[in-house]
Amino acid sequence: FFVLSFIPYWQEGQQGIIQNVFNYKSFDNQYFFQLFVPRILSLFFNAYLIWFIFLGGFAIVFKRQNTLNSLLLYTCVLVATSPAIANQYLSIPAAFIATYLNLFLLSYIIVGTWYLMIDPTGLNISAFQFTYQINSGVYDVFLIILLCLGFIWHFWQREVIISITRGISEIKNSIL
């Protein structure tokens, strides 16, 4: 859908679309890649290829979801695995977070809101700033981790709860 959205503008804006959209390089901070991709794989895959693999894998794994759920989940995967994050990107998964709210995603909202309130490239509200500023990269890393944990919790909480329940039942049965 993303690529198809450029068709009406392609004839007149082809060069600008390629240069300013497809070849655009933002902050090349690669948080997901650095946090979760084993070093050995980084010899063969760069952050952009991993991003495309995750987006393609998402399409395959979640193809049975309805369109709205797919869109919401896509925003989370898009931001969490993105090779380049700036603070304005952090709002992209807001609908996902509102729909699938859990403790990790609530923490994402709280930490992200605080970060955007005090960040010099955000609202820069000096009343909320401490004398010691935390590097924005620390917030970004923490938010990516929270977003990934919130996504994982949403999809695997049922299995975890079932596993714990079965484990407790087995222990109880072996004692009795």
N, C-alpha and C positions, 0 to 999 in steps of 0.2 A: 504494500500500500504506500509505503514511504516513497519508493522510486516512482510509482505510478502518479503520485501527486504532482510530479514535475512535468508531466506530459503537456499540459496546456501552455507551459512557459518555455518548453524545450527549444522550439525553433528560434525564438528571439534571444533567449537567455542561456543557451547551451554553455558557452564559455564561462559565464558568471556562476552558473549552477555547479559546474565541475570544479572551478577554482574555489568558490566560497562555501560550498556545501560538502562535496565529496572529498576534496583535498584540504579542507579546513583543519587546522591543528590548533587546538585550544591548549589549556594547561596539560601537558603530557605527563600527568602524575601517576597513571597506571596503578592505582591503589589495589584493585582486585587482583590484578596480575601479580603484583609484588607480594600480596598477602597469601594468596591461595594456590598459585601455580608453582609446583615444585621446580626448583632451579634447573634440574636436568631437562625439563620440558621447555624451559626458556631458551635452551640452545637450539631448539627446532621450531618453536612458535614464538611470534612476537605478540604483544598485547592486543593489537588490532585483529590478528587472526583468531586469538582466543575469544575475543568479543564476538566476532562473526560466528565462531563455532557455537558459542553459548546461545546466540540469537537463533541460529539455525536449529540447534538442539531443542531449544524452547518450542519452536514451531512444530517439531516432530513429536515431542513428548506431550505437549498440551493441545494437540490438534483436535481432540474430542471435547474440549471446553467450548462453551458457547462464545459467541463473538465478544460480548461485553467482558466476560471473565478473562478471555484471552488478551484483550486490550489492557485490562487492569494489571494482569500478571506480566505482560510485556513491558509495561512502564517500570516495574520493579527490576526485571532482568536487565533492561536497557541501561538503567542508571547504575545498578550494583556492579555490573561487569564492564562498564564503560572504561576505555583506556584514558579518558580525559574528563575530569570533573572540575567544575567551577561551582560556586555556591548557588547560583540560580538554578542549576540542574537538580538540586536537592528537592525542589518542589514537584518535579515531574511525577514521582510515585504517590502524590498526595491522595488521589482517588483510590489507589490500591490500599494505602494505609487506612483510610477511612472505612473501606469496605471490609478489610480483614484484620481489624485492630486486635493486637495482642500486646503483651507486656513489652516485647522488644520494639514493636512499632510505635507504641506509646512513648517509649524512651527515645526513639528516633525523633518524634515530634518535639519532645521537650528539649532535648539537646540541640536539635536543628534550629528550633526557634530561638533559643538562647544564643547560639552561634551567629545567626543572621541578625540578631539585635545588636551584638557587640562588635561584629566584624567590620573593619574599616571599609570593605567593599560591599557591606550590607547596609543596615540602618545606621550603624556607627553611633549608637546611643551611649554617650559617655557616662551617663549616670549609672549604667549597669556594668561598666568596664572596671576591672581590677587594675591595680598598679602594675601587675605582672600580666602581660598578654600571653595567652597560649597560642602557639603557632597554628594557623588555620589548617595545616596539613593534619594535625592531631585530631581536630574535629572531623575532618573529612574521613580519615581512616576509621574513627570510632563510628561515624554514621554509616559507612559502607558495611562495617561489621554488623551493626544493629539491623540494617536493612536485610542483609543475608540471613541473619538469625531469625528475623521475623518471617521471612519467606519460608525458611526451613520449618519453623515451628508451625506455620499454617498447614503445610502439606504432610508433615510427619508426626504431628502431635497425637493423632488418633492411633497410629501404629505404636508410638512410644507408650501411650496409656494402656493399650491392649497388652503390650509386652510386659509392662510392670504388673498389671493385673494378673496375667498368666503366671508370672514369676511368684507373686504373692500366693496365688492359689496352689501352685506346686509345693511351695514351702509349707503352707498350711496343711496340705494333704499328706506330706511326708512326716509331719510332726504328729498328726492324728493317726 
